[in-house]
Amino acid sequence: MSNETIGKYLLKIQEKTIDDQGSYVDMYKIGEDIGLVDKIQTDHIVGILLKDGYIINGRENSKIKLTKEGYKRLKK
């Protein structure tokens, strides 16, 4: 996945959150919103972002939110 796609994904999460602490959003809806064609692509991006510490999972498997590190990456 390109850095541009990953950046778009993080930005869309930020746009969908309600406050600075963030709220959980559906990872597949975010993927659809940025034009990913299937859940496999979304799973791949989410795996990268989880590994890098930019997002965390919620109680429901498809729910994610930005971490402090995720917000920092967006400010670069």
Buried (B, 14 or more C-beta within 10 A) or exposed (E): EEEEBBBBBBEBBBEBBEEEEBEBBBBBEBBBBBEBEEBEBBBBBBEBBBEEEBBBBBEEEBBBBBBEBBBEBBEE
